[in-house]
Amino acid sequence: MSIRLEHVTYTYSPGTAYEMHALRDVSLEIPKGQFVGIIGHTGSGKSTLIQHFNGLMKPTSGHVFYDGEDIWGEKYDRRKLRFHVGLVFQYPEYQLFETDVITDVCFGPKNQGLSPDECRERAVEALRIVGIKEKNFKKSPFELSGGQKRRVAIAGVLAMNPDMLVLDEPTAGLDPKGRDEILDRLSVLQEERKITIALVSHSMEDVARYVERLIVMNKGEKAFDDTPRNVFAHYKELEEMGLAAPQMTYIMHALAERGLKVDTQATTIEEAKRSILQALEG
């Protein structure tokens, strides 16, 4: 169940004075079960890119395939595709609208044609996964904290049992504790259920810690596509794109410049800790 883009270009307002190329000849494939991060400065094309994954946007040119089928083929069911590829927009709590939490999370499964009992079973499981306690099920979503609202919105997509979960800045505006709680839950979900996750983030520390593959978008093009360690080794080039590397990258380079033989490609605290201890022992 992979997503594959072949030479995808997307142009806003083509043929007008406002014409803008949001994507330029982008090709990539995300295989089943991968946890991939997508980063880029504002206007780099990352949000436009992910809206091609489930057919919310149609390429100006190029093709998008899900499980080997062209999603813009004449008889392709894109409504069904959106049950397989769930998209959680930035600030998803603004999408909450039902009178209570459990009813809101049941909305997706209900649209899939499931029975009331099946809907509730799916909703309860999804809320458990994101860490919402049963005492909150009958509360209005608007009584919850910002982090809880975000988790309920994610549960609403998870309740549809997607094969792929696409999240656009799911931790934007949250405090560090709320951010870590959501990303830890997503990491466990990906490991336990082997679900594919594509995470758009502005936090270099988050993508360094959680994802196994990192795609960097710049001016509508794919600039880098590699492991976080290898991508952040190009931190000077990332800076030219208006991005930065994790703080650990800068710390490790500073230590190396002072003569300590450390791994300058360490991007997480744990990697840096191991490298520094080994250097000191050496």
N, C-alpha and C positions, 0 to 999 in steps of 0.2 A: 504494500500500500504506500507507494512513494509518490511525492509531488515532483514533477519535472517541468522546468521552463526551458524552452528552446528559442533563443534569439528574440526575446520579448522586448518590445518597445511600446511605451505608452506616452501619448502626446495629449496634453490638455489644450482645448480650443484650437484644433488643427486648422490651418488655413486662415487664421485671423491674426490681428495685431497682438493678441495675447497668447499666441502659441508658445507652449513650453514643453520640453521633453523631460518628463518625470523619470522615465526609464529608457535606457539606451542599450539595446542588443544584449539583454541579460539572459544568460544560460546557467542553470544550476539544477541539482537534484538533491532532494532531502529524503533519504531512505527511511523505512519504518523503524521506529524505536530510537531515533537520534534526538539528542538535546542540542539544538543549534541556537546560537545567539546572532542577532542582527543589530549592528550599530551603524551610526552615521550622524553627521551634524543635521540640524534642521534644514529641510529641503533637499536632503540627499536622495530621497526616493524610497526609504525603507517602509513607510506606511503604505505607499502606493504598491510596493512590491507584495506585501503580505495580503493585500486585498485581491490580488490575482490568484492566491492559493485556493480560494473557495468560490471564485467566479463573481465576486462583488464588482470587479472591474474586468472589462474585456480588453485584451491587448490591441493596440493600434495595428501592430504586426507581430508575428510570432505565434507560438503555441504553448498551451498549458496542458499537461497530462496528469491525470490522477489514476494510479494503478494501470498505467499504460493506455488509458483512453483520453482522447482530446475532449476537454470539458466544454469546448465551444463547438463540438460536433452537432450536427443537425438534430439528432434525437437524444442527445445526452440530457439526463435529468439533474439539473444544477440544484434544485431544491433538495434532492436526496443527498447530493454532494455535501451540502452545508450541515447535514447531520453527521457526516464522517469527518469533516474539517471544521472544527468549531473555532470561531474568531471572537476573542474578547477585546473590545475596544479600550482605548485609554479612558480612564475615569468611568469604568463600566457601571458603577453604582448609579449613574444617571439613567441607566436603563431599567432600574428596579421600578415596578409600578403596581404590584399586587398588594392586597391588604395585609398579608403576613408572609413570613419568610418561606414557609413550606409550600404555599400556593405559588409563590413566585418561581421557585425552583422546579415545580411541577409543570410549568408552562411549556417548556421544550418537549418533554416526553409526551405531553398531551397532544401537541401538534404532530408528533410521530404516530399518533393513533393508538397509543397504549391505553390500557384500562386504568381506572382510578387507582386500583391497588398497585398495579405495576408502576404507575407514575410516582406514587408515594414511596414505594420501595427504592426506585431510582433516586428520588430526591433525598431521602434519608441517607443513603449511601454516599451521595455526592457531598452532602453537608458534613458527614463524618470525615470524609477525606480532607476537606478544607479546614476542619477543626471548629465547626460551629456546633455548640452544645444544644441538646434537645430542649432545654429551658427557653431557648430563643426561637424555636420553630414557629410559635404562634404570635410572636412579636411583629409589629410593623417593621419593615426593613429600615424605615427612617428613624427608628429608635436606636439603631445600632451605631457603633463607632465607625469611623472611616475605614479602618482595616477590616472590620467585620462585614461592612457593606461590600467591600471589594471581594471578600471571600465568598459571600452569598452570590454575587454576580458570576464569579468563576464557577461556582457549584451549578448555576443554572445551565451553563454550557456542558459541564461534565456529566450532568444528569442525562444528556442525550447519548452518552457513551461514544464520544468521537474517537476515531483512530488517531487524529492529529489535533493538537490544541495550539492555537496561534494567539499570542498575547502581545498587545501593543502597550508597552510601558505599564505593566500591571501594578507596579509599586510607586508610580508617580505621586508625589505629595504625601507619602506616608513617612512616619518616623522610622528610625533604624530598626526598632523592635518589630513594628508591623511589617516592614519590608522583609526582614529575615524570616518571620513566621510564614509569610506567603511563599517565598522562594524555597524554604525548607520543605514545605508541603508539596510543592510542585516537583521538587527533586525526588522525594519519596514516591510520589505518584508515578513518575517516569520510570523509576527502578522497579516498582512492584507490578505495574500494569503494562510496561514496555510501550507506553503511549509515546508518539512523536510529539515533541514540543519545540515550537519556534518562538523565541523570546526576543522581542524588540526592547532594548534598554539603553538608557543614557549613562548607566553606571558601569564603569570599566571593572570595578571591584566585583560586582555581581556576576558579570559574564565570565570573568577570570575564575571565579569560584565554582560556578555551576555548570557551564556549558562545555561540551566536548569539541564543538566546532564553532568557528566564529566567521561570519560574513560581514565585511565592511563595505558599505555603500558610500559612494562619493559622486556627486553631480549626476545621479541617475545610473551610474555604472558600478559594477562589482569590482572594487579595488583590491580586496584580499579575501581569501577563502581558505582557511587553514585552522590548525589548533590555536587556542588562545596564546599559548607560549610562543608559537612561531609568528603569529600576527603582531603581538606586542613587542617582538624583537625589532619591529619596524617603527618604533615609537616616534622617531624623528619625522618619518613620512606621515604618520597619523597626525602629528602636531600641525603639519602643513595643511591637513584637511580640516582643521578646527577641532580635532579630537585629542585625547591624551591617553596615556597608558595608566594602569593601576599605580597607586602610590608606591607599591612595593618595587615596581620596575625602576623608578627613580632612586629609591633608597639603595637598591642593590648596585646600581651603576655608580652611585656616589661612594659606596664602600669599596667597590673595585678600583675606583680612581685613587683611593687612599691606600691601595696595596693589599687589600684583603681578597683572597682568592675565593670569591663567592660566585654562585650561579646567577649571572645577570639576566637570565630569562625566567627567573622565579617571579611569579605573578600573584601568588596568594601568601597569606601570613604563614601557613604551614610549610610551604615550599621554602620560603625565606628563612624560617626558623631552622629547618634542617640544614640548609646550606651554610648559614652563619655558624651554627654549632660545629659543623664539620670543618669549616675554615679555622675556627678558633682552636679546635683540638689538633688540627694539623700544624 
